[in-house]
Amino acid sequence: MPPRRIEVCLGSSCFARGGSAYPAVVQAWLASRGLEVEVRGRRCGCACERGPNLMIDGVEHRVPDAAAVAEVLDRAFAGTVPG
């Protein structure tokens, strides 16, 4: 089953470390694969001091840069996306 919810942390530390760009990166990744998943950008209760982070179905993923966003999403959606 594919993930049902992706939260992009926009807490102060995650935001300041580049997470502010992640909502657009996540949306572009999903759109390029024809996927519709709920995406929220907000302070999500992660460990911001290690951020920026994504929460996928409640599981925290550290994503140090925009390229890592795609890697995390590739793993989370493995076997559910053609190609």
PDB file of N, CA, C and O in Angstrom:
ATOM      1  N   MET A   1       0.841  -1.173   0.000  1.00  0.00           N
ATOM      2  CA  MET A   1       0.000   0.000   0.000  1.00  0.00           C
ATOM      3  C   MET A   1       0.893   1.246   0.000  1.00  0.00           C
ATOM      4  O   MET A   1       1.825   1.330   0.799  1.00  0.00           O
ATOM      5  N   PRO A   2       0.625   2.204  -0.875  1.00  0.00           N
ATOM      6  CA  PRO A   2       1.456   3.414  -0.905  1.00  0.00           C
ATOM      7  C   PRO A   2       1.185   4.298   0.304  1.00  0.00           C
ATOM      8  O   PRO A   2       0.129   4.191   0.927  1.00  0.00           O
ATOM      9  N   PRO A   3       2.123   5.163   0.636  1.00  0.00           N
ATOM     10  CA  PRO A   3       1.906   6.095   1.743  1.00  0.00           C
ATOM     11  C   PRO A   3       0.646   6.922   1.510  1.00  0.00           C
ATOM     12  O   PRO A   3       0.290   7.230   0.373  1.00  0.00           O
ATOM     13  N   ARG A   4      -0.010   7.268   2.587  1.00  0.00           N
ATOM     14  CA  ARG A   4      -1.242   8.045   2.498  1.00  0.00           C
ATOM     15  C   ARG A   4      -1.060   9.498   2.885  1.00  0.00           C
ATOM     16  O   ARG A   4      -1.884  10.337   2.522  1.00  0.00           O
ATOM     17  N   ARG A   5      -0.008   9.817   3.608  1.00  0.00           N
ATOM     18  CA  ARG A   5       0.188  11.198   4.033  1.00  0.00           C
ATOM     19  C   ARG A   5       1.674  11.501   4.133  1.00  0.00           C
ATOM     20  O   ARG A   5       2.449  10.728   4.695  1.00  0.00           O
ATOM     21  N   ILE A   6       2.048  12.634   3.581  1.00  0.00           N
ATOM     22  CA  ILE A   6       3.424  13.127   3.674  1.00  0.00           C
ATOM     23  C   ILE A   6       3.359  14.496   4.338  1.00  0.00           C
ATOM     24  O   ILE A   6       2.638  15.387   3.888  1.00  0.00           O
ATOM     25  N   GLU A   7       4.123  14.650   5.414  1.00  0.00           N
ATOM     26  CA  GLU A   7       4.215  15.939   6.084  1.00  0.00           C
ATOM     27  C   GLU A   7       5.638  16.460   5.900  1.00  0.00           C
ATOM     28  O   GLU A   7       6.610  15.773   6.212  1.00  0.00           O
ATOM     29  N   VAL A   8       5.740  17.665   5.398  1.00  0.00           N
ATOM     30  CA  VAL A   8       7.030  18.334   5.251  1.00  0.00           C
ATOM     31  C   VAL A   8       7.151  19.276   6.435  1.00  0.00           C
ATOM     32  O   VAL A   8       6.365  20.212   6.576  1.00  0.00           O
ATOM     33  N   CYS A   9       8.129  19.029   7.277  1.00  0.00           N
ATOM     34  CA  CYS A   9       8.259  19.872   8.461  1.00  0.00           C
ATOM     35  C   CYS A   9       8.712  21.272   8.052  1.00  0.00           C
ATOM     36  O   CYS A   9       9.698  21.453   7.338  1.00  0.00           O
ATOM     37  N   LEU A  10       7.954  22.244   8.530  1.00  0.00           N
ATOM     38  CA  LEU A  10       8.310  23.646   8.318  1.00  0.00           C
ATOM     39  C   LEU A  10       8.552  24.341   9.654  1.00  0.00           C
ATOM     40  O   LEU A  10       8.390  25.554   9.784  1.00  0.00           O
ATOM     41  N   GLY A  11       8.947  23.527  10.656  1.00  0.00           N
ATOM     42  CA  GLY A  11       9.371  24.091  11.931  1.00  0.00           C
ATOM     43  C   GLY A  11      10.612  24.941  11.714  1.00  0.00           C
ATOM     44  O   GLY A  11      11.255  24.841  10.669  1.00  0.00           O
ATOM     45  N   SER A  12      10.949  25.757  12.664  1.00  0.00           N
ATOM     46  CA  SER A  12      12.006  26.750  12.465  1.00  0.00           C
ATOM     47  C   SER A  12      13.328  26.167  11.993  1.00  0.00           C
ATOM     48  O   SER A  12      13.914  26.695  11.047  1.00  0.00           O
ATOM     49  N   SER A  13      13.818  25.105  12.610  1.00  0.00           N
ATOM     50  CA  SER A  13      15.111  24.547  12.201  1.00  0.00           C
ATOM     51  C   SER A  13      15.031  23.859  10.844  1.00  0.00           C
ATOM     52  O   SER A  13      15.917  24.033  10.007  1.00  0.00           O
ATOM     53  N   CYS A  14      13.979  23.081  10.621  1.00  0.00           N
ATOM     54  CA  CYS A  14      13.814  22.410   9.317  1.00  0.00           C
ATOM     55  C   CYS A  14      13.678  23.448   8.205  1.00  0.00           C
ATOM     56  O   CYS A  14      14.280  23.313   7.140  1.00  0.00           O
ATOM     57  N   PHE A  15      12.883  24.478   8.465  1.00  0.00           N
ATOM     58  CA  PHE A  15      12.667  25.545   7.490  1.00  0.00           C
ATOM     59  C   PHE A  15      13.983  26.239   7.158  1.00  0.00           C
ATOM     60  O   PHE A  15      14.312  26.425   5.986  1.00  0.00           O
ATOM     61  N   ALA A  16      14.740  26.624   8.193  1.00  0.00           N
ATOM     62  CA  ALA A  16      15.985  27.359   7.999  1.00  0.00           C
ATOM     63  C   ALA A  16      17.044  26.534   7.282  1.00  0.00           C
ATOM     64  O   ALA A  16      17.918  27.098   6.624  1.00  0.00           O
ATOM     65  N   ARG A  17      16.985  25.217   7.395  1.00  0.00           N
ATOM     66  CA  ARG A  17      17.987  24.356   6.768  1.00  0.00           C
ATOM     67  C   ARG A  17      17.597  23.930   5.355  1.00  0.00           C
ATOM     68  O   ARG A  17      18.228  23.042   4.783  1.00  0.00           O
ATOM     69  N   GLY A  18      16.575  24.546   4.793  1.00  0.00           N
ATOM     70  CA  GLY A  18      16.216  24.259   3.405  1.00  0.00           C
ATOM     71  C   GLY A  18      14.898  23.552   3.209  1.00  0.00           C
ATOM     72  O   GLY A  18      14.456  23.370   2.075  1.00  0.00           O
ATOM     73  N   GLY A  19      14.259  23.149   4.294  1.00  0.00           N
ATOM     74  CA  GLY A  19      12.994  22.444   4.183  1.00  0.00           C
ATOM     75  C   GLY A  19      11.887  23.264   3.542  1.00  0.00           C
ATOM     76  O   GLY A  19      10.886  22.712   3.085  1.00  0.00           O
ATOM     77  N   SER A  20      12.061  24.574   3.508  1.00  0.00           N
ATOM     78  CA  SER A  20      11.045  25.439   2.910  1.00  0.00           C
ATOM     79  C   SER A  20      10.814  25.116   1.441  1.00  0.00           C
ATOM     80  O   SER A  20       9.731  25.372   0.917  1.00  0.00           O
ATOM     81  N   ALA A  21      11.813  24.558   0.772  1.00  0.00           N
ATOM     82  CA  ALA A  21      11.680  24.202  -0.643  1.00  0.00           C
ATOM     83  C   ALA A  21      11.069  22.818  -0.852  1.00  0.00           C
ATOM     84  O   ALA A  21      10.679  22.479  -1.970  1.00  0.00           O
ATOM     85  N   TYR A  22      10.981  22.031   0.189  1.00  0.00           N
ATOM     86  CA  TYR A  22      10.576  20.627   0.043  1.00  0.00           C
ATOM     87  C   TYR A  22       9.130  20.401  -0.373  1.00  0.00           C
ATOM     88  O   TYR A  22       8.880  19.454  -1.118  1.00  0.00           O
ATOM     89  N   PRO A  23       8.147  21.217   0.061  1.00  0.00           N
ATOM     90  CA  PRO A  23       6.784  20.955  -0.408  1.00  0.00           C
ATOM     91  C   PRO A  23       6.689  20.927  -1.929  1.00  0.00           C
ATOM     92  O   PRO A  23       6.029  20.053  -2.492  1.00  0.00           O
ATOM     93  N   ALA A  24       7.337  21.864  -2.592  1.00  0.00           N
ATOM     94  CA  ALA A  24       7.315  21.905  -4.059  1.00  0.00           C
ATOM     95  C   ALA A  24       8.031  20.700  -4.659  1.00  0.00           C
ATOM     96  O   ALA A  24       7.593  20.163  -5.676  1.00  0.00           O
ATOM     97  N   VAL A  25       9.124  20.273  -4.041  1.00  0.00           N
ATOM     98  CA  VAL A  25       9.870  19.107  -4.531  1.00  0.00           C
ATOM     99  C   VAL A  25       9.010  17.849  -4.403  1.00  0.00           C
ATOM    100  O   VAL A  25       8.961  17.030  -5.321  1.00  0.00           O
ATOM    101  N   VAL A  26       8.341  17.703  -3.275  1.00  0.00           N
ATOM    102  CA  VAL A  26       7.478  16.533  -3.055  1.00  0.00           C
ATOM    103  C   VAL A  26       6.333  16.539  -4.062  1.00  0.00           C
ATOM    104  O   VAL A  26       6.044  15.513  -4.678  1.00  0.00           O
ATOM    105  N   GLN A  27       5.679  17.685  -4.232  1.00  0.00           N
ATOM    106  CA  GLN A  27       4.558  17.776  -5.178  1.00  0.00           C
ATOM    107  C   GLN A  27       5.006  17.462  -6.597  1.00  0.00           C
ATOM    108  O   GLN A  27       4.294  16.771  -7.327  1.00  0.00           O
ATOM    109  N   ALA A  28       6.166  17.952  -7.000  1.00  0.00           N
ATOM    110  CA  ALA A  28       6.678  17.674  -8.345  1.00  0.00           C
ATOM    111  C   ALA A  28       6.971  16.187  -8.522  1.00  0.00           C
ATOM    112  O   ALA A  28       6.676  15.612  -9.569  1.00  0.00           O
ATOM    113  N   TRP A  29       7.554  15.566  -7.492  1.00  0.00           N
ATOM    114  CA  TRP A  29       7.847  14.128  -7.553  1.00  0.00           C
ATOM    115  C   TRP A  29       6.561  13.337  -7.712  1.00  0.00           C
ATOM    116  O   TRP A  29       6.481  12.444  -8.555  1.00  0.00           O
ATOM    117  N   LEU A  30       5.562  13.654  -6.917  1.00  0.00           N
ATOM    118  CA  LEU A  30       4.276  12.954  -6.997  1.00  0.00           C
ATOM    119  C   LEU A  30       3.617  13.166  -8.360  1.00  0.00           C
ATOM    120  O   LEU A  30       3.126  12.216  -8.970  1.00  0.00           O
ATOM    121  N   ALA A  31       3.608  14.407  -8.834  1.00  0.00           N
ATOM    122  CA  ALA A  31       2.980  14.718 -10.122  1.00  0.00           C
ATOM    123  C   ALA A  31       3.658  13.985 -11.265  1.00  0.00           C
ATOM    124  O   ALA A  31       2.991  13.520 -12.190  1.00  0.00           O
ATOM    125  N   SER A  32       4.982  13.877 -11.211  1.00  0.00           N
ATOM    126  CA  SER A  32       5.712  13.213 -12.295  1.00  0.00           C
ATOM    127  C   SER A  32       5.398  11.722 -12.368  1.00  0.00           C
ATOM    128  O   SER A  32       5.677  11.068 -13.373  1.00  0.00           O
ATOM    129  N   ARG A  33       4.823  11.199 -11.306  1.00  0.00           N
ATOM    130  CA  ARG A  33       4.467   9.772 -11.256  1.00  0.00           C
ATOM    131  C   ARG A  33       2.953   9.553 -11.250  1.00  0.00           C
ATOM    132  O   ARG A  33       2.474   8.427 -11.114  1.00  0.00           O
ATOM    133  N   GLY A  34       2.219  10.644 -11.399  1.00  0.00           N
ATOM    134  CA  GLY A  34       0.771  10.552 -11.455  1.00  0.00           C
ATOM    135  C   GLY A  34       0.130  10.116 -10.153  1.00  0.00           C
ATOM    136  O   GLY A  34      -0.926   9.483 -10.160  1.00  0.00           O
ATOM    137  N   LEU A  35       0.755  10.447  -9.042  1.00  0.00           N
ATOM    138  CA  LEU A  35       0.259  10.031  -7.725  1.00  0.00           C
ATOM    139  C   LEU A  35      -0.440  11.180  -7.016  1.00  0.00           C
ATOM    140  O   LEU A  35      -0.019  12.333  -7.107  1.00  0.00           O
ATOM    141  N   GLU A  36      -1.501  10.852  -6.318  1.00  0.00           N
ATOM    142  CA  GLU A  36      -2.202  11.829  -5.489  1.00  0.00           C
ATOM    143  C   GLU A  36      -2.114  11.364  -4.040  1.00  0.00           C
ATOM    144  O   GLU A  36      -2.711  10.358  -3.656  1.00  0.00           O
ATOM    145  N   VAL A  37      -1.372  12.099  -3.262  1.00  0.00           N
ATOM    146  CA  VAL A  37      -1.163  11.793  -1.847  1.00  0.00           C
ATOM    147  C   VAL A  37      -1.310  13.094  -1.081  1.00  0.00           C
ATOM    148  O   VAL A  37      -0.888  14.148  -1.555  1.00  0.00           O
ATOM    149  N   GLU A  38      -1.899  13.028   0.087  1.00  0.00           N
ATOM    150  CA  GLU A  38      -2.038  14.215   0.920  1.00  0.00           C
ATOM    151  C   GLU A  38      -0.650  14.694   1.345  1.00  0.00           C
ATOM    152  O   GLU A  38       0.139  13.925   1.893  1.00  0.00           O
ATOM    153  N   VAL A  39      -0.363  15.962   1.090  1.00  0.00           N
ATOM    154  CA  VAL A  39       0.916  16.565   1.480  1.00  0.00           C
ATOM    155  C   VAL A  39       0.606  17.795   2.324  1.00  0.00           C
ATOM    156  O   VAL A  39      -0.161  18.670   1.922  1.00  0.00           O
ATOM    157  N   ARG A  40       1.218  17.838   3.497  1.00  0.00           N
ATOM    158  CA  ARG A  40       1.054  18.981   4.402  1.00  0.00           C
ATOM    159  C   ARG A  40       2.421  19.591   4.674  1.00  0.00           C
ATOM    160  O   ARG A  40       3.402  18.875   4.877  1.00  0.00           O
ATOM    161  N   GLY A  41       2.475  20.878   4.677  1.00  0.00           N
ATOM    162  CA  GLY A  41       3.679  21.593   5.085  1.00  0.00           C
ATOM    163  C   GLY A  41       3.397  22.301   6.387  1.00  0.00           C
ATOM    164  O   GLY A  41       2.629  23.262   6.421  1.00  0.00           O
ATOM    165  N   ARG A  42       4.015  21.834   7.467  1.00  0.00           N
ATOM    166  CA  ARG A  42       3.759  22.421   8.782  1.00  0.00           C
ATOM    167  C   ARG A  42       4.785  21.896   9.773  1.00  0.00           C
ATOM    168  O   ARG A  42       5.563  20.998   9.450  1.00  0.00           O
ATOM    169  N   ARG A  43       4.787  22.446  10.960  1.00  0.00           N
ATOM    170  CA  ARG A  43       5.598  21.902  12.054  1.00  0.00           C
ATOM    171  C   ARG A  43       4.965  20.567  12.411  1.00  0.00           C
ATOM    172  O   ARG A  43       3.815  20.524  12.848  1.00  0.00           O
ATOM    173  N   CYS A  44       5.704  19.477  12.230  1.00  0.00           N
ATOM    174  CA  CYS A  44       5.076  18.154  12.335  1.00  0.00           C
ATOM    175  C   CYS A  44       5.520  17.348  13.546  1.00  0.00           C
ATOM    176  O   CYS A  44       5.175  16.172  13.657  1.00  0.00           O
ATOM    177  N   GLY A  45       6.270  17.949  14.449  1.00  0.00           N
ATOM    178  CA  GLY A  45       6.653  17.231  15.656  1.00  0.00           C
ATOM    179  C   GLY A  45       7.879  16.345  15.498  1.00  0.00           C
ATOM    180  O   GLY A  45       8.095  15.428  16.290  1.00  0.00           O
ATOM    181  N   CYS A  46       8.666  16.614  14.493  1.00  0.00           N
ATOM    182  CA  CYS A  46       9.881  15.830  14.278  1.00  0.00           C
ATOM    183  C   CYS A  46      11.012  16.372  15.153  1.00  0.00           C
ATOM    184  O   CYS A  46      10.818  17.287  15.953  1.00  0.00           O
ATOM    185  N   ALA A  47      12.177  15.793  14.983  1.00  0.00           N
ATOM    186  CA  ALA A  47      13.382  16.283  15.663  1.00  0.00           C
ATOM    187  C   ALA A  47      14.041  17.313  14.748  1.00  0.00           C
ATOM    188  O   ALA A  47      14.996  17.004  14.035  1.00  0.00           O
ATOM    189  N   CYS A  48      13.522  18.533  14.778  1.00  0.00           N
ATOM    190  CA  CYS A  48      13.987  19.593  13.875  1.00  0.00           C
ATOM    191  C   CYS A  48      15.501  19.826  13.944  1.00  0.00           C
ATOM    192  O   CYS A  48      16.125  20.209  12.954  1.00  0.00           O
ATOM    193  N   GLU A  49      16.080  19.591  15.124  1.00  0.00           N
ATOM    194  CA  GLU A  49      17.522  19.829  15.245  1.00  0.00           C
ATOM    195  C   GLU A  49      18.334  18.909  14.343  1.00  0.00           C
ATOM    196  O   GLU A  49      19.509  19.178  14.094  1.00  0.00           O
ATOM    197  N   ARG A  50      17.735  17.832  13.848  1.00  0.00           N
ATOM    198  CA  ARG A  50      18.402  16.927  12.898  1.00  0.00           C
ATOM    199  C   ARG A  50      17.910  17.144  11.477  1.00  0.00           C
ATOM    200  O   ARG A  50      18.332  16.437  10.562  1.00  0.00           O
ATOM    201  N   GLY A  51      17.025  18.109  11.279  1.00  0.00           N
ATOM    202  CA  GLY A  51      16.328  18.302  10.006  1.00  0.00           C
ATOM    203  C   GLY A  51      17.173  18.902   8.915  1.00  0.00           C
ATOM    204  O   GLY A  51      18.366  19.156   9.080  1.00  0.00           O
ATOM    205  N   PRO A  52      16.525  19.119   7.808  1.00  0.00           N
ATOM    206  CA  PRO A  52      15.103  19.051   7.566  1.00  0.00           C
ATOM    207  C   PRO A  52      14.587  17.612   7.476  1.00  0.00           C
ATOM    208  O   PRO A  52      15.318  16.680   7.141  1.00  0.00           O
ATOM    209  N   ASN A  53      13.303  17.474   7.788  1.00  0.00           N
ATOM    210  CA  ASN A  53      12.697  16.150   7.855  1.00  0.00           C
ATOM    211  C   ASN A  53      11.370  16.085   7.110  1.00  0.00           C
ATOM    212  O   ASN A  53      10.678  17.088   6.931  1.00  0.00           O
ATOM    213  N   LEU A  54      11.044  14.878   6.684  1.00  0.00           N
ATOM    214  CA  LEU A  54       9.717  14.535   6.176  1.00  0.00           C
ATOM    215  C   LEU A  54       9.148  13.489   7.108  1.00  0.00           C
ATOM    216  O   LEU A  54       9.885  12.673   7.663  1.00  0.00           O
ATOM    217  N   MET A  55       7.840  13.512   7.281  1.00  0.00           N
ATOM    218  CA  MET A  55       7.143  12.444   7.984  1.00  0.00           C
ATOM    219  C   MET A  55       6.274  11.768   6.932  1.00  0.00           C
ATOM    220  O   MET A  55       5.428  12.410   6.310  1.00  0.00           O
ATOM    221  N   ILE A  56       6.483  10.489   6.738  1.00  0.00           N
ATOM    222  CA  ILE A  56       5.677   9.729   5.786  1.00  0.00           C
ATOM    223  C   ILE A  56       4.899   8.701   6.588  1.00  0.00           C
ATOM    224  O   ILE A  56       5.471   7.779   7.171  1.00  0.00           O
ATOM    225  N   ASP A  57       3.583   8.878   6.608  1.00  0.00           N
ATOM    226  CA  ASP A  57       2.704   8.033   7.420  1.00  0.00           C
ATOM    227  C   ASP A  57       3.211   7.915   8.856  1.00  0.00           C
ATOM    228  O   ASP A  57       3.198   6.835   9.446  1.00  0.00           O
ATOM    229  N   GLY A  58       3.661   9.048   9.409  1.00  0.00           N
ATOM    230  CA  GLY A  58       4.071   9.091  10.805  1.00  0.00           C
ATOM    231  C   GLY A  58       5.492   8.654  11.083  1.00  0.00           C
ATOM    232  O   GLY A  58       5.921   8.657  12.237  1.00  0.00           O
ATOM    233  N   VAL A  59       6.234   8.277  10.048  1.00  0.00           N
ATOM    234  CA  VAL A  59       7.629   7.853  10.218  1.00  0.00           C
ATOM    235  C   VAL A  59       8.540   8.994   9.766  1.00  0.00           C
ATOM    236  O   VAL A  59       8.423   9.498   8.648  1.00  0.00           O
ATOM    237  N   GLU A  60       9.442   9.387  10.652  1.00  0.00           N
ATOM    238  CA  GLU A  60      10.349  10.497  10.364  1.00  0.00           C
ATOM    239  C   GLU A  60      11.494  10.054   9.455  1.00  0.00           C
ATOM    240  O   GLU A  60      12.087   8.991   9.639  1.00  0.00           O
ATOM    241  N   HIS A  61      11.785  10.911   8.462  1.00  0.00           N
ATOM    242  CA  HIS A  61      12.895  10.673   7.534  1.00  0.00           C
ATOM    243  C   HIS A  61      13.723  11.951   7.461  1.00  0.00           C
ATOM    244  O   HIS A  61      13.195  13.020   7.155  1.00  0.00           O
ATOM    245  N   ARG A  62      15.011  11.841   7.740  1.00  0.00           N
ATOM    246  CA  ARG A  62      15.903  12.994   7.612  1.00  0.00           C
ATOM    247  C   ARG A  62      16.254  13.148   6.137  1.00  0.00           C
ATOM    248  O   ARG A  62      16.662  12.188   5.483  1.00  0.00           O
ATOM    249  N   VAL A  63      16.094  14.355   5.623  1.00  0.00           N
ATOM    250  CA  VAL A  63      16.383  14.635   4.219  1.00  0.00           C
ATOM    251  C   VAL A  63      17.259  15.889   4.134  1.00  0.00           C
ATOM    252  O   VAL A  63      16.752  17.011   4.125  1.00  0.00           O
ATOM    253  N   PRO A  64      18.568  15.688   4.073  1.00  0.00           N
ATOM    254  CA  PRO A  64      19.486  16.813   4.165  1.00  0.00           C
ATOM    255  C   PRO A  64      19.476  17.771   2.975  1.00  0.00           C
ATOM    256  O   PRO A  64      19.920  18.912   3.101  1.00  0.00           O
ATOM    257  N   ASP A  65      18.974  17.321   1.815  1.00  0.00           N
ATOM    258  CA  ASP A  65      18.921  18.198   0.654  1.00  0.00           C
ATOM    259  C   ASP A  65      17.812  17.741  -0.283  1.00  0.00           C
ATOM    260  O   ASP A  65      17.227  16.675  -0.088  1.00  0.00           O
ATOM    261  N   ALA A  66      17.524  18.548  -1.299  1.00  0.00           N
ATOM    262  CA  ALA A  66      16.408  18.254  -2.207  1.00  0.00           C
ATOM    263  C   ALA A  66      16.595  16.926  -2.941  1.00  0.00           C
ATOM    264  O   ALA A  66      15.610  16.235  -3.202  1.00  0.00           O
ATOM    265  N   ALA A  67      17.816  16.552  -3.276  1.00  0.00           N
ATOM    266  CA  ALA A  67      18.057  15.265  -3.944  1.00  0.00           C
ATOM    267  C   ALA A  67      17.657  14.109  -3.038  1.00  0.00           C
ATOM    268  O   ALA A  67      17.165  13.086  -3.513  1.00  0.00           O
ATOM    269  N   ALA A  68      17.864  14.267  -1.745  1.00  0.00           N
ATOM    270  CA  ALA A  68      17.500  13.214  -0.794  1.00  0.00           C
ATOM    271  C   ALA A  68      15.989  13.054  -0.681  1.00  0.00           C
ATOM    272  O   ALA A  68      15.510  11.977  -0.326  1.00  0.00           O
ATOM    273  N   VAL A  69      15.225  14.118  -0.978  1.00  0.00           N
ATOM    274  CA  VAL A  69      13.770  14.008  -0.955  1.00  0.00           C
ATOM    275  C   VAL A  69      13.336  12.922  -1.933  1.00  0.00           C
ATOM    276  O   VAL A  69      12.540  12.051  -1.582  1.00  0.00           O
ATOM    277  N   ALA A  70      13.853  12.970  -3.152  1.00  0.00           N
ATOM    278  CA  ALA A  70      13.497  11.968  -4.166  1.00  0.00           C
ATOM    279  C   ALA A  70      13.909  10.570  -3.728  1.00  0.00           C
ATOM    280  O   ALA A  70      13.169   9.611  -3.949  1.00  0.00           O
ATOM    281  N   GLU A  71      15.076  10.443  -3.112  1.00  0.00           N
ATOM    282  CA  GLU A  71      15.537   9.128  -2.655  1.00  0.00           C
ATOM    283  C   GLU A  71      14.599   8.557  -1.586  1.00  0.00           C
ATOM    284  O   GLU A  71      14.265   7.372  -1.619  1.00  0.00           O
ATOM    285  N   VAL A  72      14.182   9.392  -0.650  1.00  0.00           N
ATOM    286  CA  VAL A  72      13.280   8.948   0.411  1.00  0.00           C
ATOM    287  C   VAL A  72      11.930   8.547  -0.186  1.00  0.00           C
ATOM    288  O   VAL A  72      11.363   7.519   0.184  1.00  0.00           O
ATOM    289  N   LEU A  73      11.424   9.359  -1.104  1.00  0.00           N
ATOM    290  CA  LEU A  73      10.141   9.039  -1.727  1.00  0.00           C
ATOM    291  C   LEU A  73      10.240   7.782  -2.585  1.00  0.00           C
ATOM    292  O   LEU A  73       9.313   6.972  -2.606  1.00  0.00           O
ATOM    293  N   ASP A  74      11.357   7.612  -3.293  1.00  0.00           N
ATOM    294  CA  ASP A  74      11.560   6.382  -4.080  1.00  0.00           C
ATOM    295  C   ASP A  74      11.459   5.151  -3.186  1.00  0.00           C
ATOM    296  O   ASP A  74      10.822   4.164  -3.554  1.00  0.00           O
ATOM    297  N   ARG A  75      12.088   5.208  -2.008  1.00  0.00           N
ATOM    298  CA  ARG A  75      12.026   4.065  -1.081  1.00  0.00           C
ATOM    299  C   ARG A  75      10.619   3.869  -0.522  1.00  0.00           C
ATOM    300  O   ARG A  75      10.129   2.744  -0.429  1.00  0.00           O
ATOM    301  N   ALA A  76       9.972   4.981  -0.148  1.00  0.00           N
ATOM    302  CA  ALA A  76       8.649   4.884   0.457  1.00  0.00           C
ATOM    303  C   ALA A  76       7.609   4.343  -0.525  1.00  0.00           C
ATOM    304  O   ALA A  76       6.659   3.672  -0.122  1.00  0.00           O
ATOM    305  N   PHE A  77       7.787   4.632  -1.788  1.00  0.00           N
ATOM    306  CA  PHE A  77       6.833   4.201  -2.804  1.00  0.00           C
ATOM    307  C   PHE A  77       7.317   2.999  -3.598  1.00  0.00           C
ATOM    308  O   PHE A  77       6.690   2.628  -4.589  1.00  0.00           O
ATOM    309  N   ALA A  78       8.413   2.386  -3.187  1.00  0.00           N
ATOM    310  CA  ALA A  78       8.979   1.234  -3.909  1.00  0.00           C
ATOM    311  C   ALA A  78       7.900   0.169  -4.129  1.00  0.00           C
ATOM    312  O   ALA A  78       7.183  -0.212  -3.204  1.00  0.00           O
ATOM    313  N   GLY A  79       7.807  -0.290  -5.353  1.00  0.00           N
ATOM    314  CA  GLY A  79       6.851  -1.323  -5.697  1.00  0.00           C
ATOM    315  C   GLY A  79       5.462  -0.820  -5.987  1.00  0.00           C
ATOM    316  O   GLY A  79       4.589  -1.602  -6.364  1.00  0.00           O
ATOM    317  N   THR A  80       5.232   0.487  -5.818  1.00  0.00           N
ATOM    318  CA  THR A  80       3.907   1.026  -6.089  1.00  0.00           C
ATOM    319  C   THR A  80       3.876   1.940  -7.291  1.00  0.00           C
ATOM    320  O   THR A  80       2.806   2.322  -7.765  1.00  0.00           O
ATOM    321  N   VAL A  81       5.074   2.299  -7.797  1.00  0.00           N
ATOM    322  CA  VAL A  81       5.184   3.224  -8.907  1.00  0.00           C
ATOM    323  C   VAL A  81       5.814   2.485 -10.073  1.00  0.00           C
ATOM    324  O   VAL A  81       6.883   1.896  -9.913  1.00  0.00           O
ATOM    325  N   PRO A  82       5.186   2.497 -11.241  1.00  0.00           N
ATOM    326  CA  PRO A  82       5.798   1.857 -12.407  1.00  0.00           C
ATOM    327  C   PRO A  82       7.121   2.510 -12.763  1.00  0.00           C
ATOM    328  O   PRO A  82       7.301   3.716 -12.595  1.00  0.00           O
ATOM    329  N   GLY A  83       8.022   1.717 -13.245  1.00  0.00           N
ATOM    330  CA  GLY A  83       9.247   2.269 -13.791  1.00  0.00           C
ATOM    331  C   GLY A  83      10.436   1.929 -13.030  1.00  0.00           C
ATOM    332  O   GLY A  83      11.539   2.338 -13.393  1.00  0.00           O
TER     333      GLY A  83
END
